Amino acid sequence: MDNEKLMHDLIVHRLRGRYSREYSEIKVNPEGGPDIVLASHGLTMAIVEVETERSITPEKAARWKEMAHSGSRLIIMVPKASKVKAMELLWKEGIADRVGVGSYEIVISMP
């Protein structure tokens, strides 16, 4: 398993725990569909896509556009260092106002 996949899966796992306080139903779809589907009382409230540095591409932005028009709120989580790149792609696709962008980073503090 490569580092990108490990990072992706770790962030999905952490987000699942975080969102469990706010949503009664959390579905994780690592293959195929959105990474996380957030629902309450049977209604899909948001979908979350976790991206890694290498997965932020114009092709992925086109997929974000499709997801942003699905009727549910789209949230993308990107590495902190790649947030500007992701925002540029969202603006190019014309969906910057329809997508929430969060960021993550791994911080290791050594003594």
ABEGO torsion letter per residue (X at the ends): XBAAAAAAAAAAAAAAAAAAAABABBBBBABGBBABBBBBGGBBABBBBBBBAAABBAAAAAAAAAAAAAGBBBBBBBBAAAAAAAAAAAAAAGAAAABBBBBBBBBBBBX
